[in-house]
Amino acid sequence: MEARTLPQEENLLEVIENIQQKVWSEIETKIIGFTKQLIEQLLEEKVKQLIGAERYERTQERRGYRNGYYRRDLLTKYGNVEDIQVPRVIGLPVEYDVFARYRRRAASREAAIGWSVSQRHLHPQAAQALPGIFSAPPVSAQTVSKCTAYLEEELRHYQQRPLTDDVEFLFLDGITESG
């Protein structure tokens, strides 16, 4: 005899699923908002230390001047953080640690993209593990090549690392894909 669900149970399960989606969507939004706020605070602190003065503060030690902001997006492991206010500085060269030069994605994201790329396409399962990947700029062929090159270099370091004879157990596993 097969168990049947009542229409009320189906509705209840649908309501629970909708609530879970709303809760996780709200959590994701809060995490991205917090990440944006944290990045902007770190950028402001760096500019303050670099210039040697607070905003609108006049001192003899001042080494440069603020010149407004520009906006930038950054794809992080938490999702796409949009419209980050990046301070501009006149009179000093500024390079922010948060952003590698001309990069729109964090290094961890590029490694994940490179890992999941096969024939210049993302595997659907891997794409689900990359939050914000579809709201971000599309992955170009150049990005795929750079990510793949990065992973090949990492693999080469891994393969050429020195091994010790301290191995007690060795487990081997493998996956093959037919083209």
LOFIRO-369297 format. One record per residue (C-alpha): z, y, x. Coordinates in steps of 0.001 Angstrom, whole numbers. Each point is the difference from the previous one (the first is absolute). Example, Ala and Ser with C-alpha at 12.3 -4.5 7.8 and 13.67 -1.06 7.14 Angstrom:
+---------+---------+---------+
!       w !       v !       u !
+---------+---------+---------+
!    7800 !   -4500 !   12300 !
!    -660 !    3440 !    1370 !
+---------+---------+---------+
//
This chain:
+---------+---------+---------+
!       w !       v !       u !
+---------+---------+---------+
!       0 !       0 !       0 !
!   -1088 !    3335 !    1425 !
!    2343 !    2984 !      -5 !
!   -1450 !    2977 !   -1816 !
!     980 !    3590 !     449 !
!     678 !    2122 !   -2990 !
!   -1924 !    3255 !    -397 !
!    3270 !    1853 !     545 !
!     470 !   -1740 !    3359 !
!   -3516 !     988 !    1110 !
!     687 !    3602 !    -964 !
!    3331 !     -93 !    1796 !
!   -1592 !   -1368 !    3179 !
!   -2683 !    2693 !    -170 !
!    2647 !    2705 !    -428 !
!    1987 !   -1351 !    2962 !
!   -3151 !     -67 !    2150 !
!    -843 !    3585 !    -988 !
!    3527 !    1155 !     834 !
!    -165 !   -1720 !    3383 !
!   -3341 !    1692 !     768 !
!    1396 !    3403 !    -979 !
!    3142 !    -491 !    2092 !
!   -1941 !   -1090 !    3101 !
!   -2511 !    2800 !    -500 !
!    2877 !    2492 !    -131 !
!    1567 !   -1519 !    3124 !
!   -3331 !     207 !    1840 !
!    -421 !    3644 !   -1045 !
!    3513 !     847 !    1205 !
!    -515 !   -1774 !    3336 !
!   -3275 !    1835 !     625 !
!    1620 !    3311 !   -1008 !
!    2939 !    -612 !    2314 !
!   -2359 !    -987 !    2835 !
!   -1987 !    3225 !    -490 !
!    3184 !    2089 !     -19 !
!    1306 !   -1730 !    3139 !
!   -3290 !     471 !    1877 !
!    -135 !    3695 !    -938 !
!    3608 !     523 !    1142 !
!    -726 !   -1720 !    3320 !
!   -3082 !    2173 !     521 !
!    2004 !    3166 !    -740 !
!    2730 !   -1067 !    2433 !
!   -2570 !    -671 !    2725 !
!   -1562 !    3456 !    -488 !
!    3439 !    1623 !      53 !
!     837 !   -1689 !    3312 !
!   -3410 !     731 !    1471 !
!      17 !    3699 !    -903 !
!    3678 !     447 !     795 !
!     819 !    1911 !   -3182 !
!     597 !    -488 !   -3706 !
!   -2466 !    1314 !   -2562 !
!    -111 !    3824 !      34 !
!    2490 !      74 !    2884 !
!    -722 !    2435 !    2848 !
!    1301 !   -1075 !    3397 !
!    -877 !     567 !    3651 !
!    -381 !   -3776 !     481 !
!   -2722 !    -289 !   -2645 !
!   -3123 !   -1704 !    1417 !
!   -2466 !     143 !   -2900 !
!    -453 !     887 !   -3653 !
!    -464 !   -1906 !   -3200 !
!   -3298 !     444 !   -1795 !
!     363 !   -1653 !   -3386 !
!    -833 !   -3592 !    -792 !
!   -2875 !   -2369 !    -481 !
!      89 !   -3054 !   -2209 !
!    -580 !   -3552 !    1096 !
!     238 !   -3497 !   -1463 !
!    1447 !   -2984 !    1825 !
!    -300 !   -3626 !   -1010 !
!    3312 !   -1694 !     781 !
!    1377 !   -3447 !    -715 !
!    1664 !    1514 !   -3072 !
!   -3278 !    1314 !   -1413 !
!   -2169 !    3083 !     307 !
!    2117 !    3121 !     597 !
!   -2114 !    2908 !   -1225 !
!      67 !    3732 !     757 !
!    2464 !      12 !    2885 !
!     599 !    3597 !    1096 !
!    -652 !     102 !    3741 !
!    1167 !    3226 !    1699 !
!   -2490 !    1971 !    2084 !
!    1130 !    1698 !    3210 !
!   -1654 !    2846 !    1911 !
!     397 !     252 !    3760 !
!    1063 !   -3573 !     714 !
!   -1796 !   -3329 !     -70 !
!    1703 !   -2261 !   -2527 !
!    -485 !   -3728 !    -321 !
!    2017 !   -1697 !   -2695 !
!    1346 !   -3496 !     660 !
!    -386 !    -922 !   -3665 !
!   -3775 !     398 !     145 !
!   -2075 !   -1494 !    2738 !
!   -2912 !    2305 !     724 !
!   -2709 !    -236 !   -2698 !
!    1619 !   -2990 !   -1678 !
!     559 !    -276 !   -3734 !
!    1885 !   -3285 !      90 !
!    3197 !   -1082 !    1689 !
!    -483 !   -2538 !    2815 !
!    1722 !   -2732 !   -2018 !
!   -2526 !     534 !   -2811 !
!   -2940 !    -245 !    2375 !
!    1364 !   -3245 !    1411 !
!     330 !   -1361 !   -3547 !
!   -3557 !    1065 !    -831 !
!   -1348 !   -1598 !    3161 !
!    1928 !   -3176 !    -682 !
!   -1356 !    -302 !   -3508 !
!   -3620 !     868 !     736 !
!   -2600 !   -2714 !    -205 !
!   -3709 !     855 !      78 !
!     962 !    3702 !    -573 !
!    1689 !    -761 !   -3314 !
!    3691 !    -111 !    -875 !
!    1285 !   -3229 !   -1463 !
!    1329 !     731 !   -3518 !
!    3355 !   -1645 !     783 !
!     402 !    2086 !    3145 !
!    -969 !    3184 !   -1830 !
!    2845 !    -580 !   -2446 !
!    2416 !     -73 !    2944 !
!   -1208 !    3439 !    1104 !
!    1552 !    2503 !   -2434 !
!   -2095 !    3075 !    -578 !
!   -3119 !   -1453 !    1612 !
!   -2209 !     774 !   -2983 !
!    1287 !    3555 !    -504 !
!    -653 !     747 !    3670 !
!   -3289 !     929 !    1633 !
!   -2321 !   -3019 !     147 !
!      77 !   -2119 !    3112 !
!   -3090 !     797 !    2076 !
!   -1910 !   -2386 !    2251 !
!    1269 !    1992 !    2998 !
!    3609 !    -477 !   -1127 !
!    -602 !   -3723 !    -411 !
!   -1452 !    -181 !    3528 !
!    2926 !    1935 !    1498 !
!    2556 !   -2133 !   -1832 !
!   -1730 !   -3184 !    1060 !
!    -145 !    1191 !    3618 !
!    3718 !     824 !    -142 !
!     795 !   -3476 !   -1314 !
!   -2229 !   -1679 !    2577 !
!    1886 !    1853 !    2752 !
!    3345 !   -1063 !   -1507 !
!   -1234 !   -3588 !    -217 !
!   -1141 !     108 !    3638 !
!    3482 !    1211 !    1081 !
!    1590 !   -2749 !   -2081 !
!   -2248 !   -2691 !    1445 !
!     544 !    1145 !    3598 !
!    3767 !     440 !    -181 !
!    2078 !   -2158 !    2332 !
!    1546 !   -3091 !   -1561 !
!    3284 !   -1584 !     980 !
!     813 !   -3702 !      22 !
!    2954 !     489 !   -2353 !
!   -1850 !   -1431 !   -3029 !
!    1935 !   -2703 !   -1829 !
!   -2227 !    -298 !   -3070 !
!   -3628 !     947 !    -483 !
!   -1407 !     373 !   -3504 !
!   -3731 !     424 !    -428 !
!   -1702 !    1224 !   -3143 !
!   -3495 !    1210 !    -692 !
!   -2222 !    1454 !   -2654 !
!   -3753 !    -299 !    -105 !
!   -2478 !    1771 !   -2216 !
!   -3497 !   -1184 !    -617 !
!   -2584 !    2778 !     -52 !
+---------+---------+---------+
//
